[in-house]
Each structure stands twice: as structure tokens, then as C-alpha cells.
Amino acid sequence: MSHSPRGNALRESLEAGEVSLGVLDNTYNPTVVELYATMGLDFVWIDLEHGGPSPWDAGQLEGLLRAVEGTDAELLVRVPDSDPTLVRKALDAGVRNVFLPRVGSAAELRAAVRAGRFEYDGEPGRRGMASPRAGRWGLTDDYVPSEDESVVVGVTVETEDALDDLEAILEVPELGFVFIGPLDLSVSLGHPGEFDHEEVEEAVETIRSAAVEADVPVGGLGFGMNDVNRKAGNGYQLLNIGTTTGALQSSVTGWLDDYDHG
């Protein structure tokens, strides 16, 4: 018995020029991820750079992936490094959308993107042949071509080095998206935490406009829904609208504030 390969709704949305909305879940709990997926979010961001399980723990990833199966939501998994081996490990576990942090050059990015493909820019890719979960343990028809057609590898531009190499980064073949990281950019540019500093805002706009011009999808953080709506109308296609802890804090604080002590 063979199985059809699984598509990637997020990739289809990016290629169609549509806007996708998601939430950063920092509980790493499959039930919470499943709830988000049921609510109709386009993606759930799982961050393995700043927290969560080990990126090598495929079992943990599998539990989170199963939480979105059968829904229209996708996982967006940020690995802690651009190591090509990490990219391959995440994809073999069944992740469709890998998100690279702190890439410093186009050469580093190209190596990571190539690691996620069997064929790359007219040359052999660096994806490993195996029968992993991504291919339903060898039961999926057309595993190799379906993987190359469904996987997305995106990158965060959040360092001065990446900013300096921006033109070459945007030319990397098969780059899925560029995510603008204003918080880490503020650190790299010498204004830690001041993401509204003029120099940081100028860098953000440089990245956004260059990516739009290069026809590379742009992702970013939404600081409240007014900001989300503004960015969605200004070329952003991938927007994180909040976090689990932020949603809980807002709701619970609101409940407590509304409590009538009698």
C-alpha cells in the first residue's frame, strides 16, 4: 500500500502571494499546537533556537507535527543553527518549513538550502536518501520529487553581516522566504532592544524593499493587529501575530482587572 505525498499549504500560500498568519508557541505542547491549528491559523512557529527540546530530538518534533496533521495549518520550525545536518534532520522528521537564524552570508545560506533538496539549481542537492518519517518510511509515492516541491527553507536577516550581504542572500536559489528580525538587528547595530531606533527601522525597510523587489516572500513580527494589518498591506506575506504566553498574559490579566471585588 502506497501513500500520496503531503503537500505544504504554507509554500502554496507564499507562491500565490497570499498572507499567512501564525503564532509562536513557547509551550512546545502538542495539545496547544492542535488548538491553534483548529482555530484556523496558517502556521504555528516552533522556536528551537531560544528554547524548547533539542533539535536532534525527532520524537518531540513528531508529536508537534502530528498535532497539525489533518488541519490546514503548518509547523514553522526554527532550528538553532544553519548547520546543514540540522536542516536534513528536521526535514526527515517530517517538517516542511525550516527557518534558519543568524545566517551571516549567502554562502552559508546556500549550503543550508542545498542540504534540504535532492536537486539544487541544476546540480545534485545534499539531501540524504533514506526512508524517514517524511516519506512515510518508504511508503510514499514519488518521495524525491514531492520533497523538493513541498519543502521551504527560509532565513532570518538579523545581523549586520547578513545586511551587508543582502543582495547575494536574496539571490540564493530556492530561498523560501526572508524573515526580518528587528530585535536581533537592534543588538547587531548597537541599539539593543531599541527596535524603533531610526537605524534599525532603516535596516528593516532596506530588507523589506529589497526582498519585495527580488520577489522573495517577506516575513516578520506583528506588534499588535494594527501593525499586522499595515505590514500585510506593505508586502509582508508571513506574519507572526503573537505568542502563547502573550495571549495567556493578556487574557488572564484582563480577567483579573475585570474582577469585581464586591
N, C-alpha and C positions, 0 to 999 in steps of 0.2 A: 504494500500500500504506500503510495507516494503522497506528499503534501505540497500544496501550492506555496510558493514563497510569500512571505509577508511584505507588504508594501510599507511606505513611510509617508503618512499624511502630512508630516511637517515639511518634508522635502517637496512634496507636491504643492503645498501652500507657498513655500518660498519661490519655487519656479514659476508659479502662477502670479506672483506679485502681490499676494494677499498678506494680511497682517495676522500674526499668531500671538495669542496672549497666554502667559503662563505664570506659575507661582513657584518660588523657591521653597522647597520643603526641607526644613532642617530638623525634622524628627527621624527621617530615614525609616519611616514606618509604612509597611505595605497597605495597611488599612487607611491611613491618611492619604496616601497616594491614590488609592482606589476611589476614595471620596472625591478628591479633586477631579479625577477623570470622569466620574459620574456626573459631576456638576457641569461639565462641558468645557473645561479648559482645553486649550490646544496642546499644551505641554506642561510637564512637571519637571522642574530643574532640580537635579540631584547633584550637590556640590561635594566632590571628594577631595577638593584642594584644601579647604579650610576646616573640614570636619568629616564626620561620618565614618563608615567602615573602611578598611583597607581597600585600595583599588584593585588589589590582587584577589580579593575575596569574591569569586564569581557567584558563590551561593547567596550572598547578600544581594548582589545585583539581580540575580534570577528572581528572588522574591519580589523585588520592586517592579521588575519587568512584567511578572505575571499579574500584578495589580492593575496594569493598564491594558492587558490583552482583552480583546473583545470590546474595547471602547474606541473612541475617535482620538484619544489623547496619546501623546508620545512622551517618552522619557528623554530629557536632555541632560546628558551626564558630563559634568566637568571633571576631567582627570587632573591629578595634581602636577603633572609634568608633560612635556611634549615628547617624551620617550616613545619611539615607535612601538616598542614592545607593549607598553600600556595601551596604546591605541588598538593594537591587534587583540589584546586580552579582552578589552571591553566589547569590541565588535563580536568576537567569538561567543561571548556570553549572551549575545542577542541584542545589545544596544545598537540602535540605528543612528543615533545622533550623539557624536562625541564633540566635546567642547574643550579646546586647549587654552591653558592660561599662560601668560607671561612669555610668549614667544618673542625672541629678540631679533630674529632675522628671517628673511624669505627662505634662505637655505634650510634653516631649522624647521620652518613650517612645511616646506616642500617634502622633506623627509618624513614628517609625521603624516601628511595627507597621503603620500605614496604608500605608506605602511597599511593604509586602510583599503587598498584597491588591488585587484588581481591584474588589471591592466591600467596603465597610467600614462597619459599623454603620449600615446603611441609606443610606449615601451612596457616591458614587464613591470608589474607592480611588486609590492613587498608584502602583500597579504599571504599568510600561510595556508596551505591546503590541509584541511582536516575535516572531521565530521563533528563539529561542535554544536552547541545548542542553537546557534544562529541558523544552521542548516537542518535543524530537527534531526540531528545525529545521523545525517546521511540520507534522510528520507525525503528531503525537499527536491523537487524537480528544478533543473536549471539553476543550481545553487550559485555558481560562479557569476554568470551574468546578472542574476537578480540582486546579488550583493552589491555589485558595482552600480546598479541602477537605483538602489534604495538607501545606501549609506550616505550620511552627511558628516563631514569633519569641518568644524568651524573654529575660529580663533578669536581670542580677546586681544585687542590692541590696547595695552595699558601701561606701556613703558616708553621712555624716551627713545630707546634703541629701536623699538618697533615703529615709532613715529618717524624716525629718521629713514627707515627702510620701507615706508608705507607703500610707495609706488610699486616696488618689487613684490611686496606681500600681496597686494591686490591682483597681481599678475600670475600668482601661483595657480596652476591648472587644478580644476575640480575643488576649489575652495568653496565650502558650502555657505559660509556667512562670516562677517566681521562683527564682533560684539565690542562695543565701546565701553571701556572700564574707567569711568571718571574718578573713582575713589583711588585706585592704584596709580592712575595717571597723576593725581594730585600729589602723591608721595614721590613719584619719579621726577616730577617737575619742581620739587622743592616746596610744595604747599600742602603738606599732609592734612587731609580732612577738609580742605577748602575746595570742594568740587565746584563751587560757584566763583572761584577766583578767575579773573579775566584770562590769565594764561591757560588755565585748564579748560575753560569754556571755548577758547580759541582752538585748542588742540582737538577738542571734541568735534567742533564744527569742521575742522580740516579733515578729520577721519570720515565723518558722515558724508560730506560733499564729495570727497574723492571716491568713496565706495559707491555712492549712487552713480557717479559719472562712469565708474568702471563696471557697472551693472553687477555688483556683488551685494547680496542682501545685507542689510544693516540691522544689528540687534542692540538693545540697550536696556537700561533700568528705567522704570517709570516711577517718578516721585509724586505719587498721588494721581488720581484719574484725569485731572485737568492736564497734567504733564503727559500722561499716556495718550490722551486724545490729540494733543498738539504734536507729539512725535509721530503718531500714526499718520498724521496728515503731512508729515515732513520727511517721508522716505523710509522711516523705520518699519521693518516687517516682523521683527521678533522682539516682543516687549515683555519684560518681567514686571508684573503689576503688584507684587507683594511677597510676603513670606508667611510661613505658618505661624511663627512666633509673633510677628507683627499683627496678624489677623486675630490671634488669641488675645494679645495685649489690648488691642483696640476694643474688642467685644467685651472682655471681662471688665476693663476699666469703665467702659460705658455703662455696663450693668451696675457696677458699684456706685458710680456717680448718680445714677438714676434711683438708687435705693432710697426709699422714704423711711427715715428712722422713726417715724411716728411721733 
